[in-house]
Structures are given as C-alpha cells and as structure tokens.
Amino acid sequence: MPHIAYLGPPGTFTEQATRVLTEGFDADLLPYETVPQALAALRSGEVLAAGVPVESSVEGSVPATLDALISGDPLIAVAEATVPVQFDVLVRAGVTADQVRTVASHPHAIAQVRGWLAANLPQADVRMASSTAAAAKEVADGELDAAIASPLAIELFDGLSAVARGIADTPDAITRFLLLRRPGALPEPTGADRTSIAAVIADEVGTLTELMLELSLRGINLSRIESRPTKDRLGEYRFFLDFDGHVADARIGDALSGLRRRCSEVRFLGSYPKADHSPANVRPSASEQAFQASARWLARLREGGVA
C-alpha cells in the first residue's frame, strides 16, 4: 500500500490536517521527524504525497517548509486545509494543576499559550520539546509533569488525562497545511483557488513594485507575501507569494508570464482549491470573460488589422 508522509510524530496537528487532506486516499500515513525529511521522501518516490504546515495565523509562515520547498526538485501543492489550533494540558492520571512543576511543548505551541501558562501555571518551568506529541510522551514516561498538546495526543499514550482543554491565547488561531505531490496533473479550477509561487528578483530600485504591479494591473488579489534569504549572497531574497486564482485562468497565466520576464527565477508551487472555498473578488475588467474577450480582440487585430 502506498504511503503519505507528514511532519510527525503521530498525535500532532499536522497528522490531523493530513488526515483531512487525504480523506478517501487508499494509503497509510507515515510520520517523519522533519519537513525536509518528509519532502525528501516525496522527491525520491518513497511516498505518494506529503502533508506539511505552511502558515500560522499567530506565528506566521513556517520557515522550514518554505526552505524545503525550493531546496530540491520541484514539488507542487494540490490541496490545502486549515485547522483550528487549541491545546489540551495533559498530565498523568491523578496529577492536579497545582502539582505541575514542569510543562513542555513545541516552541510554536508555547508561543500561543504563554498568557494562559502565566495565569494558570505560574509555578511551572516551561521547557521546549521537538513536538507537542513528544512532550505528551515525556509526560507519559514520567519525565515531565504536563504537556501542551493537540487533542489527538491523549489517544496515543496510556495513563494521560487533561486538566484543561481548548486553551489558546488567541481563540481563533488557525494553521494552514499543504498537501504536496511531485509535478503532474493539476487540480481542476474551481473558481475558488489559490496559486503559490516563489520568485527571486534583481536587487534594483523598483523591482518589488514591478512584481506587485504584474498582479495589481490584472486585478489579482495577493493574500500573502514573505521574503526569505536565497542563502547565495547577502541581500538577495526569494519572495513567496500566494494569490487568488488558478494557473488555468487567463489573467493568472498572463501574470505568471509577466513575472517570469521580470524575475531571475520563478518556481511554480501549485494551484489548488482554497480551504475556505471563498471565490476571488475580481473587478469586471479583470474577469476571465474580459481577458478572453481581449485575447479574441487581439487575435483579430493580428489577423487583419481590424477589430
């Protein structure tokens, strides 16, 4: 049976998201310790797909995922899922909150519950773990008093109970996850799609503005932009962009062609249905119908000079 990789270990929010992303797949989920390891398995053909976190509404983008996406053979996103992020405080059976002296979790999780910890477990020494599930295992093994973990973690280890559920300093926090595959057939356009790319621009005056204009002039809504160093030389950056639309849309294809002319490198990272299924808010002059009409007008000009 084929396997689908995900950032492990079991019992994390990434496993929860990957279950959603691969519902209906005839494949087993296989955890990997790091995002680069999961994507290396995908590139080598060991697994069919990989589920990875890409963006948190509290902590921002996940650098390990962005770097791994462009550090090897191309991969493309074919689906996304968002998962509400609230945590349980897990202890061994019989332990009460006032007995907790050590508490651990993944750094991103700790960052999202610092206020709660200060108010409810002020006596506890806060420690970092490699994942929320790893922290829960340490509690089950008697190495820690408490773990900040996902709701799935309590199912994995015997003898754990929750002294608090659904905690978060930001109640509406969510994390976005991508399902990645090797290049091949793309998902069909749905009218509520997102396209992701990574682009390197020249270190010259106005180049970032020009990049933005390629989208703006075509009425394309930019939903995320973030820069990461290329690691080739100081001051050179790669920009990761998400915007509404599908590569099959005339206006998106037109914009990508323009970006390819202006940028020293453009890597297509996928076109896929948006998790919230919200259609793009497109100006009439930038609609698919408008672009098709203008293309027909141009073709008539080229054929006979009259349109």
BALUM-911438 format. One line per field, with one value per residue: x, z, y of N, C-alpha, C in turn; residue number from 1; residue in one letter. Coordinates in steps of 0.02 Angstrom, whole numbers, plus 32768, in hexadecimal, padded with zeros to 4 digits. Last residue first. Layout:
BEGIN
n_u <- (X ...) $
n_w <- (Z ...) $
n_v <- (Y ...) $
ca_u <- (X ...) $
ca_w <- (Z ...) $
ca_v <- (Y ...) $
c_u <- (X ...) $
c_w <- (Z ...) $
c_v <- (Y ...) $
k <- (NUM ...) $
r <- (a ...) $
***
This chain:
BEGIN
n_u <- (7DF2 7E6E 7EDC 7ED1 7F12 7F27 7EA3 7E74 7EC0 7E8F 7E0D 7E2A 7E5F 7DF1 7DA2 7DEF 7DEA 7D60 7D4E 7D98 7DAA 7DD5 7D69 7D24 7D92 7D6F 7D8C 7D85 7D22 7D53 7D78 7DD3 7E3D 7E40 7E87 7F20 7FB9 806B 80E5 815D 81DD 8241 82C8 82D4 8243 8201 81CE 8181 811E 80DA 80AC 8058 7FF5 7FBD 7F8B 7F2B 7ED5 7EA6 7EBC 7F13 7F43 7EC6 7EAF 7F03 7FAB 8041 80F0 818F 8226 82CC 8353 83F1 843F 84C8 84A7 8461 83F4 8383 831A 826F 81D7 812D 8083 7FDB 7F77 7F4D 7EDD 7EEA 7EDB 7F45 7F8D 7FBA 801C 807C 8094 80EC 815E 8175 819A 8212 825F 8287 8334 836A 8390 8312 82BB 8275 81E2 816D 80B8 8013 7F67 7EC6 7E15 7D8C 7D79 7DB8 7E1E 7E60 7F09 7F7D 7FE7 8089 810E 80E6 8088 8046 7FD1 7FE9 7F93 7F86 7F3A 7EEC 7E9C 7E38 7E6E 7F07 7F30 7EDB 7E95 7E47 7E4D 7EA6 7ECF 7EB8 7F23 7F72 7F7D 7FCC 7FC8 7F72 7F0B 7F43 7F5D 7EF3 7EF3 7FA2 7FE7 8052 8069 80B4 8123 8198 81B7 8158 8128 80C3 8116 8151 80E1 80C6 8136 811B 80AB 80E2 8196 820A 81F5 8227 81D7 81B8 8190 8103 80BD 8055 7FE6 7F8F 7FCF 8036 7FEC 7FA5 800F 8045 8012 805D 80DD 80CB 80BE 813C 818D 812F 813A 8128 813F 8151 80FA 8059 8001 7F95 7F52 7F74 7F79 7F28 7F81 7FF0 7FAD 7F99 7F36 7F14 7EFA 7ECD 7EC0 7E67 7EB3 7E9D 7EEC 7F01 7F4D 7FBD 805A 80EA 819C 8238 82C9 8303 82D0 8254 821A 826D 824B 81C5 81D4 821F 81CD 812B 80E2 8094 8062 7FD5 7FAE 802F 8055 8075 8092 8073 8069 808F 8084 80BB 8167 81DC 8205 8259 8200 81D0 8242 8257 81EB 820D 8285 825B 8205 8230 8209 8171 80F1 807F 7FE1 7FB7 7F31 7EC4 7E6C 7E04 7E60 7ECE 7EB2 7E93 7F10 7F57 7F25 7F54 7FDE 7FEB 7FCF 7FFF 7FFE 80A1 8123 8122 80E9 80C9 80AF 8058 8071 801C 802A) $
n_w <- (7902 7889 7867 7853 78B9 7920 7942 796D 79E1 7A30 7A46 7A8E 7B00 7B31 7B55 7BBA 7C18 7C34 7C6B 7CDF 7D0E 7D17 7D0C 7D84 7E04 7E71 7EF5 7EEA 7F5D 7FDE 8018 807B 8037 7F85 7F15 7EC1 7E73 7E99 7E8F 7E1B 7E2C 7DD3 7DCB 7DAA 7D66 7CF3 7CB1 7D14 7D22 7CA8 7CBB 7D27 7CEA 7C90 7CEA 7D27 7CBD 7C97 7D01 7D20 7D9B 7DF6 7E87 7EF8 7F2F 7F89 7F7B 7FB6 7F75 7FA6 7FA0 7FC8 8032 8019 7FB7 7FC9 8016 7FFC 8087 8067 8079 804A 8037 8014 7FBC 7F3E 7EBD 7E23 7DBA 7D6C 7DB1 7E1F 7DE8 7DBA 7E2A 7E74 7E24 7E2F 7EB5 7EAE 7E5F 7E8A 7E76 7E8A 7E8F 7E3C 7E91 7E92 7ED1 7EDC 7EE9 7EE4 7ED6 7EFF 7ED4 7EA8 7E2F 7E1A 7DA5 7DD6 7E0A 7D8B 7D6E 7DAF 7E25 7EC2 7F40 7FDF 8035 80B9 8137 81AD 824A 82B0 833C 8388 8408 843D 84A3 84C8 84EE 84EE 859A 8626 864E 860A 861C 85F6 85EA 854C 84BA 8454 8476 8494 8418 83DC 840E 8426 84C0 853A 85C6 8669 86A9 8661 8665 865D 85E5 85D0 85B9 8543 84F0 84E9 84A1 8428 8401 83E5 83D0 8414 8499 851E 85B9 8648 86E8 873F 8785 8736 86E8 86CA 8696 8649 85F0 85A9 856A 8518 84AE 843C 845B 846A 83E2 83B1 83FF 8445 84FA 85AC 8659 8704 876E 87A5 880B 87E5 878E 87BF 878F 876A 86DB 869F 862F 85B5 857B 84CE 845F 83BB 8321 8295 81FB 814D 80BC 800B 7F7E 7F35 7F17 7ED3 7EC1 7E6C 7ECC 7F43 7F98 7FA2 8011 807C 8097 80C1 8130 8188 81A1 8197 81B7 8257 82D4 82BE 8250 81FA 816F 814E 8176 8102 80BC 8020 7FBA 7FAA 7FCB 7F87 7F28 7F49 7F70 7FE8 8036 803D 8089 8105 811E 8129 819E 8209 8226 81E2 81DC 8166 8142 80B5 803C 7FDF 800D 805B 8092 8095 80E2 815F 8181 8187 81FC 825B 8248 8272 82F8 8330 8338 8302 82F6 8244 81B3 8146 80B1 8083 8024 7FD8 8000) $
n_v <- (88DA 88C1 8876 87F0 87A8 87FF 8821 87A5 8796 87FD 87CB 8759 8795 87D9 876B 8732 879A 879C 871D 8728 87D7 8856 88A8 8888 884B 87C6 876D 86BB 865B 85EF 8576 8566 852A 8534 84BD 84F1 84F2 84FF 853A 8568 85D7 8641 86B1 8733 8784 87B0 8742 8707 8766 8753 86D0 86E6 8736 86DA 867B 86CD 86EC 866A 85DE 8577 859A 85F3 8661 86CD 86A4 86A7 86A7 86C3 86F9 86F7 876C 87A6 87D0 8764 86D0 8659 865C 86A2 86C8 86E8 8743 8737 8756 872A 874F 87B9 87B0 87FE 8859 8873 88CE 887E 8829 887F 88CE 8881 888E 8917 891C 88D7 892F 89AE 899A 88EF 8860 87FF 877A 86DC 868E 8610 8601 85C3 85E7 85AB 85B8 85AB 8577 8500 84A8 8406 83EA 83B1 8327 834F 834D 82FC 8356 838B 83E1 8457 84B5 8537 854D 85CB 8616 864D 866A 867A 862A 8595 84F4 847C 844A 840A 8392 82F3 8263 81C7 813D 8123 8183 81AB 81FD 8275 82B1 82F4 8376 83A2 83E6 8407 839D 8382 834B 82D6 8251 81EC 81C5 8222 8292 826C 826A 82F3 831D 82E0 8329 83A5 8396 83A9 8424 848F 84BF 851C 84F3 8536 8594 85BE 858A 85F4 8665 8632 85E1 8643 8686 8620 85DB 85EA 85C4 853B 8519 8536 84DA 8451 8442 8427 8447 8424 8421 840A 840D 8457 83FD 8351 82A8 823F 820F 828C 830C 838A 8401 841C 84A9 84D9 850C 84D0 84BA 84B2 8470 845C 8409 8403 844C 83FC 8403 83F3 83C0 843B 84A3 84D8 849C 84B7 853D 852D 84D7 8524 8597 85AE 8652 867A 8665 8670 862A 85D5 856F 84EC 843F 83B7 8319 82D0 8239 81BA 8191 817C 81D6 823B 82A0 8267 8266 82F0 8315 82DC 831F 83A6 8399 830C 8289 8245 81C6 8197 8150 80EB 80F5 811E 81B1 81E1 8268 82B6 8325 82EC 82B7 832C 8365 8307 8313 8397 8392 82EB 8262 8227 82A9 82D3 830D 8281 8221 8195 80FF 8071 7FC4) $
ca_u <- (7DCE 7E30 7EE7 7EC0 7EFE 7F61 7ED2 7E57 7EC9 7ED4 7E16 7E0A 7E89 7E29 7D8A 7DE2 7E2A 7D81 7D2B 7DAE 7D89 7E08 7D9C 7D0A 7D75 7D91 7D68 7DAB 7D36 7D3A 7D4D 7D94 7E1C 7E49 7E4C 7EF8 7F76 802B 80DB 8115 81CA 81FC 82B2 830B 8267 821F 81F9 81BB 814D 80FA 80D9 8093 801F 7FDB 7FBF 7F62 7EF7 7ECC 7E99 7EEB 7F6F 7EE2 7EAB 7EC5 7F78 8001 80B1 815A 81E4 8299 831A 83C8 8415 84A6 84CF 8498 842F 8393 835A 82A0 821A 8160 80C6 8016 7F64 7F88 7EE2 7EF6 7EA6 7F17 7F71 7F88 7FDF 8067 806A 80A8 8141 8163 815D 81DA 824E 8246 82FE 836A 839A 8352 82BE 82B1 8203 81A8 80F7 804E 7FA5 7F00 7E57 7DA0 7D60 7D77 7E08 7E39 7EC1 7F68 7FA8 805D 80EA 8114 8095 8076 7FE0 7FE7 7FBC 7F78 7F77 7EE9 7EDA 7E29 7E3B 7EE0 7F2E 7EFE 7EB5 7E36 7E41 7E88 7EBA 7EBC 7EE2 7F70 7F86 7FA3 7FEF 7FAE 7EF9 7F2B 7F94 7F01 7EC2 7F65 7FE5 8022 8078 807C 80E3 817C 81EE 816B 8163 80B0 80EA 817C 8103 8095 812C 8157 80A3 80B0 8151 820E 81F8 8219 820D 81A3 81CA 8121 80F2 808E 801D 7F75 7F95 8046 801C 7F81 7FE3 806D 7FF0 8015 80D2 80D9 8086 8102 8193 8154 8118 814E 8110 8171 8137 8083 803B 7FC2 7F75 7F4A 7F9F 7F2E 7F44 7FE2 7FD5 7F97 7F6D 7F02 7F22 7EC4 7EF5 7E66 7E9F 7EAA 7EBB 7F11 7F14 7F80 8022 80B1 8160 81F8 829E 8304 8313 827D 81F6 826F 828E 81D5 81AE 8239 820A 8157 80F6 80A8 80AA 7FF5 7F92 8007 8048 8094 8078 80A1 8044 80A7 8077 8090 8121 81CC 81D2 8278 8228 81A3 8221 828A 81EC 81CE 8285 8289 81E9 8237 821E 81B8 810F 80C1 8008 7FC5 7F78 7ED4 7EA7 7DF2 7E23 7ED3 7EC9 7E60 7ED6 7F66 7F19 7F0C 7FBC 7FFB 7F9E 8009 7FDE 8058 810A 810E 8116 80B5 80D9 8057 8074 8044 8000) $
ca_w <- (7935 789A 7877 781C 787B 7902 792A 7931 79AA 7A19 7A24 7A4C 7AD9 7B19 7B21 7B7D 7BFB 7C18 7C2D 7CAD 7D0F 7D20 7CD8 7D42 7DE1 7E35 7EE7 7EE5 7F1A 7FCE 7FDC 808E 806C 7FC6 7F34 7EE6 7E73 7E95 7EC8 7E25 7E36 7DEB 7DD7 7D96 7D9D 7D20 7C8C 7CFA 7D58 7CB7 7C83 7D30 7D20 7C77 7CBB 7D4F 7CDF 7C68 7CF3 7CE2 7D62 7DE0 7E40 7EE2 7F15 7F7F 7F71 7FB2 7F8E 7F80 7FC0 7F93 8011 8045 7FC8 7F99 8033 7FCE 8064 8089 805D 807E 801B 803F 8001 7F5E 7F05 7E49 7DEC 7D54 7D71 7E28 7E05 7D8E 7DF4 7E8E 7E2F 7DEE 7E9F 7ED4 7E45 7E6B 7E8B 7E68 7EC4 7E3C 7E68 7EA3 7E9D 7EFC 7EC4 7F0C 7EB4 7F13 7ED5 7EEC 7E39 7E3B 7DC3 7DA8 7E18 7DBE 7D60 7D87 7DED 7E8C 7F16 7FA8 801D 8072 8123 8169 8224 8282 8319 8343 8400 8406 84AF 8496 8504 84C2 8554 8604 8683 85FC 8623 85F4 862C 8583 84F3 8443 845C 84CC 843D 83C7 8429 83FE 8487 8512 8580 863D 86CC 866A 8661 869F 85FD 85DB 85F3 857D 84FF 8509 84E6 844D 8412 841A 83B7 83CB 847F 84D7 8592 8603 86BD 8715 87A9 8740 8701 86E7 86C2 867D 861F 85D0 8598 854E 84EE 8436 8449 84A5 840F 8395 8407 840D 84BA 856E 8621 86C2 8775 8769 8814 8816 8772 87BB 8799 87B1 8702 86B2 8669 85C7 85AB 850E 847E 8403 834E 82D1 8238 8188 80F2 804A 7FAB 7F12 7F45 7ECC 7EDD 7E77 7E91 7F22 7FA0 7F69 7FD1 805F 8080 8088 80F6 8172 8177 81B4 818C 8212 82CD 82F7 8257 8236 8189 8127 8188 8129 80DD 8062 7FC8 7F75 7FE0 7FBD 7F14 7F35 7F33 7FB0 8028 801C 8042 80E4 8116 80F3 815C 81F3 825C 81DC 81F9 817F 8156 80FC 804F 7FF4 7FEF 801E 809C 8070 809E 8139 817C 8150 81BC 8256 8239 822C 82CD 8327 836D 8306 82FB 8280 81E9 8169 80E6 8081 8062 7FD6 8000) $
ca_v <- (88B6 88E2 88BC 881D 8786 87DE 8854 87C2 8766 8800 880C 8752 8768 8800 8799 870C 8786 87D7 872E 86F8 8796 8822 88AF 8873 8884 87DC 87AA 86F9 8670 8632 8575 8586 8505 8553 84DB 84C0 8511 84DE 850E 855D 8591 8638 866C 8707 8764 87E1 8771 86E2 875C 8793 86DF 86BC 8752 8718 8669 86B1 8722 8694 861D 8570 85A4 85B4 864E 86AC 86D2 8685 86C9 8690 870D 86D3 874D 8789 8802 8793 870B 865C 863B 866B 86CF 86BD 873C 8731 875E 8723 873E 879B 87BC 87C0 8851 883F 88E4 88B3 880E 8848 88E9 888B 884D 88FB 893F 88BA 88EC 89A6 89C7 892F 8891 8821 87B6 8702 86B6 862C 8602 85D3 85D6 85D1 8598 85C1 85BA 84FD 84E7 842F 83EB 83E0 8347 8325 836C 8309 831C 8392 839E 8446 847D 851F 853F 8592 8604 863D 8635 8695 8672 85BC 8532 84B4 843C 8444 83BF 833A 8284 8210 815C 810C 816D 8185 81BB 824D 8292 82AF 8347 83A1 83B9 842C 83AD 8395 834B 8319 8280 8205 81A2 81DD 8290 8277 822B 82C7 8335 82CC 82E2 83A0 8398 83A7 83DF 8484 84A1 850F 8500 8502 8571 85EC 8560 85B6 866E 8662 85C3 8611 86AA 863F 85D3 85F6 860A 8563 8510 8559 8524 846E 843C 842D 8441 8428 8449 840E 83E1 8476 8437 838D 82E6 824E 8208 8247 82F6 8343 83FA 83FE 8475 84E0 84F6 84FB 8497 84DB 8469 847B 8415 83F0 8443 8429 83E3 8414 83BA 83FA 8486 84EF 849D 8474 852D 8558 84C2 84E3 859C 857B 861A 8688 8667 8690 866D 85DC 85B2 8522 8481 83E1 834E 82E4 8280 81D6 819D 814E 81A6 81FC 82AA 8274 8227 82C5 8329 82C9 82D6 8392 83A8 8351 82B5 8254 8202 8185 818A 80F2 80F9 80DB 8193 81BD 8241 8277 8330 8310 828B 82FD 8386 8316 82D3 8386 83B3 8333 8287 8222 8265 82B0 8321 82BE 823B 81DE 8126 80AE 8000) $
c_u <- (7D8F 7E0C 7EA8 7EC7 7EF2 7F4F 7F0C 7E85 7EAC 7EDF 7E5C 7E12 7E6C 7E59 7DC3 7DCB 7E21 7DC3 7D4C 7D8D 7DA5 7DE9 7DD2 7D3F 7D5C 7D6D 7D8B 7D7D 7D5C 7D51 7D31 7D63 7DD9 7E21 7E5C 7EBB 7F46 7FEF 8095 810C 8180 81F0 8269 82F9 829F 824D 821F 81EA 818B 812D 80FE 80C5 805E 800A 7FE3 7F9B 7F31 7EF4 7EC5 7EC4 7F4B 7F0D 7ED0 7EC8 7F3D 7FD0 8078 8117 81B2 8256 82ED 8391 83EB 847D 84A5 84C6 846A 83CC 8366 82E2 8244 81A3 80F8 8054 7F9F 7F76 7F1D 7F02 7EAC 7EE1 7F40 7F67 7FA8 8026 8053 807A 80F9 8144 8146 8198 8215 8232 82BE 832E 83A2 8355 8302 82B5 8240 81CF 812F 808C 7FDF 7F3C 7E8D 7DE4 7D6F 7D55 7DC2 7E25 7E9D 7F1E 7F93 801E 80C4 80ED 80CB 807D 800A 7FF2 7FB4 7FAB 7F63 7F2E 7ECF 7E66 7E2F 7EAC 7F06 7EF9 7ED9 7E56 7E33 7E81 7E9E 7EA5 7EED 7F28 7F86 7FB1 7FC0 7FD1 7F36 7F19 7F7B 7F32 7ECF 7F34 7FA3 801F 803F 8096 80A9 8139 81D8 81A3 817B 80EA 80D6 8153 812F 80B5 80FB 8152 80DF 80A8 8122 81C9 81F8 8220 81F6 81DF 81B7 815D 811A 80C9 805B 7FAA 7F82 800D 802B 7FAF 7FBE 8042 8017 7FEF 8088 80CA 808F 80C6 8158 8156 8147 8120 8137 813C 815E 80BE 806C 7FFF 7FA6 7F74 7F70 7F55 7F52 7FA5 7FC9 7FC5 7F68 7F41 7F02 7EE2 7EE4 7E98 7E9F 7E8D 7ECE 7EDA 7F2E 7F42 7FE4 807C 8127 81C4 8259 82D7 8316 82C4 8223 824B 8291 821A 81C0 8215 8224 8197 8127 80BD 80C3 8040 7FB2 7FED 801C 808B 809A 807E 8071 807C 8092 8086 80FC 8183 81C0 8245 8246 81CA 81F1 826C 8222 81D0 8245 828A 821A 8215 8221 81CA 815A 80E3 8049 7FED 7F7D 7F1E 7EAF 7E2E 7E0E 7E96 7EC8 7E73 7E9E 7F2E 7F24 7EFC 7F71 7FDC 7FAC 7FD1 7FE6 803C 80BE 812A 80FD 80E8 80B7 807D 8071 8040 802C) $
c_w <- (7948 78CF 788A 782B 7842 78C0 7905 7915 7969 79DD 7A08 7A24 7A93 7AEF 7B05 7B44 7BBC 7BF8 7C0B 7C69 7CD8 7D22 7CDD 7D0B 7D9C 7E16 7EAD 7ED7 7F1B 7F89 7FCA 8054 807F 7FFB 7F78 7F05 7E8F 7E90 7ECB 7E5B 7E45 7DF1 7DEF 7DA1 7D83 7D54 7CBB 7CD3 7D40 7CEE 7C8F 7CF7 7D29 7CAB 7C9F 7D22 7D0A 7C8C 7CC7 7CD2 7D1F 7DA3 7E32 7E98 7EFA 7F63 7F6A 7FAF 7F81 7F9F 7F8E 7FB3 7FD9 801D 7FF2 7FA7 8003 7FE7 8036 8064 8089 805D 8054 8017 8030 7FA7 7F22 7E92 7E16 7D87 7D55 7DE6 7E07 7DA7 7DC4 7E56 7E46 7DF5 7E5C 7EC1 7E6C 7E56 7E64 7E7F 7EA4 7E74 7E6E 7E74 7EB9 7EC5 7EF1 7EDF 7EDF 7EEA 7EEE 7EFA 7E7D 7E3F 7DE1 7DCB 7DE7 7DCE 7D9A 7D78 7DC3 7E51 7EE4 7F82 7FDE 8067 80D8 8156 81E1 8262 82EC 831A 83B8 83F3 847A 84A8 84C9 84D6 852E 85BA 8667 8638 8617 85FE 862D 85C2 852D 847F 8454 84B7 8475 83F5 8415 841D 8462 84CF 8563 85F7 869C 868E 866B 86A0 8641 85F7 8603 85BD 853D 851B 850B 8496 8439 8430 83F2 83AA 8433 84C5 854A 85DA 8676 86ED 877E 8762 870D 8702 86E8 86B0 8659 8604 85C6 8581 8528 8478 8448 8497 844E 83C3 83EB 8415 8483 8532 85E1 868D 8734 8775 87D9 8825 87A4 87A3 8791 87C0 874C 86DE 8673 8601 85C7 853A 84BD 8423 8396 8304 8272 81C5 812A 807D 7FE9 7F3F 7F1E 7F00 7ED5 7E95 7EA0 7EE5 7F81 7F6B 7F96 801B 805E 806B 80B8 8134 815E 8189 81B0 81ED 8287 82EC 8292 823B 81C7 8147 8160 813D 810B 807C 800E 7F7C 7FA6 7FD3 7F4A 7F1E 7F1A 7F6F 7FED 800A 801B 809A 80F3 80E8 8124 81AF 8248 820F 81EB 819A 8177 8109 809A 8003 800A 7FFA 805A 807B 8074 80EF 8153 8149 8182 8212 8230 821A 8284 82FC 8369 8340 82FB 82BF 822A 819F 8108 80BD 8053 8019 8000) $
c_v <- (88DC 88B8 88E2 8866 87B7 87BD 8834 87F9 8782 87D1 8811 8792 875E 87D6 87C2 8739 875E 87C5 876A 8709 8768 87DD 887A 8875 886C 8817 87CD 8734 86B1 8647 85BA 858C 8523 852E 84FA 84E2 84DE 850C 84EF 8528 858D 85ED 866D 86BD 8737 87C3 879E 870F 8737 878C 8720 86C6 8728 8736 86A5 869C 8709 86CA 8649 85AF 859C 85C0 860D 869C 86AA 86B7 8697 86B4 86D5 86E6 872A 875F 87E7 87C5 873A 8697 8639 8640 8694 86C6 870E 8727 875C 8732 8734 878E 8795 87D0 8813 8830 88B1 88C7 8843 8829 88B3 88A5 8853 88B6 8923 88DB 88CC 8961 89B7 8959 88D6 8855 87D6 873D 86DA 864F 861A 85D0 85ED 85B9 85C9 85A2 85D5 8541 84DF 8471 8419 83D7 8374 834B 833A 8327 832E 8350 83A5 83FC 8471 84EA 8522 8589 85C8 8629 861F 8660 8695 8605 8553 84F6 847D 8432 8400 8362 82CF 8229 81A7 8136 815C 8166 818E 8207 8265 828B 82FE 836F 83C0 8407 83D6 83A4 8358 8313 82C8 8237 81BA 81B4 8248 8277 8233 8284 8308 82E2 82C8 8357 8395 83A9 83E1 843B 8495 84F7 84EC 851D 8542 85CA 858A 8586 862F 866A 85F2 85F2 8679 8662 85F3 85EF 861B 85AD 853A 8553 854B 84BA 8455 8429 844D 841E 844F 843D 83E6 844B 8455 83C8 8322 828E 8216 8245 82AB 8334 83B3 83FC 845A 84A2 850A 84E0 84CA 84B7 8498 846E 8439 83FA 8434 8418 8414 83E6 83D8 83FB 8440 84D2 84AE 8471 84E8 8546 84EB 84CA 8559 8579 85EB 8648 8675 8699 8693 8623 85AF 8566 84B7 8422 8375 831D 8290 8221 81BF 8155 8174 81C8 8268 827A 822E 8281 8303 82DA 82BF 8346 8395 835A 82FE 828A 8208 81C4 8174 8130 8100 80D8 814C 819F 8221 824B 82F0 8315 82AB 82CA 8356 8335 82DF 8343 83A3 834F 82D2 824B 8263 82CF 8303 82CE 8276 81F8 8170 80D4 803F) $
k <- (307 306 305 304 303 302 301 300 299 298 297 296 295 294 293 292 291 290 289 288 287 286 285 284 283 282 281 280 279 278 277 276 275 274 273 272 271 270 269 268 267 266 265 264 263 262 261 260 259 258 257 256 255 254 253 252 251 250 249 248 247 246 245 244 243 242 241 240 239 238 237 236 235 234 233 232 231 230 229 228 227 226 225 224 223 222 221 220 219 218 217 216 215 214 213 212 211 210 209 208 207 206 205 204 203 202 201 200 199 198 197 196 195 194 193 192 191 190 189 188 187 186 185 184 183 182 181 180 179 178 177 176 175 174 173 172 171 170 169 168 167 166 165 164 163 162 161 160 159 158 157 156 155 154 153 152 151 150 149 148 147 146 145 144 143 142 141 140 139 138 137 136 135 134 133 132 131 130 129 128 127 126 125 124 123 122 121 120 119 118 117 116 115 114 113 112 111 110 109 108 107 106 105 104 103 102 101 100 99 98 97 96 95 94 93 92 91 90 89 88 87 86 85 84 83 82 81 80 79 78 77 76 75 74 73 72 71 70 69 68 67 66 65 64 63 62 61 60 59 58 57 56 55 54 53 52 51 50 49 48 47 46 45 44 43 42 41 40 39 38 37 36 35 34 33 32 31 30 29 28 27 26 25 24 23 22 21 20 19 18 17 16 15 14 13 12 11 10 9 8 7 6 5 4 3 2 1) $
r <- (a v g g e r l r a l w r a s a q f a q e s a s p r v n a p s h d a k p y s g l f r v e s c r r r l g s l a d g i r a d a v h g d f d l f f r y e g l r d k t p r s e i r s l n i g r l s l e l m l e t l t g v e d a i v a a i s t r d a g t p e p l a g p r r l l l f r t i a d p t d a i g r a v a s l g d f l e i a l p s a i a a d l e g d a v e k a a a a t s s a m r v d a q p l n a a l w g r v q a i a h p h s a v t r v q d a t v g a r v l v d f q v p v t a e a v a i l p d g s i l a d l t a p v s g e v s s e v p v g a a l v e g s r l a a l a q p v t e y p l l d a d f g e t l v r t a q e t f t g p p g l y a i h p m) $
***
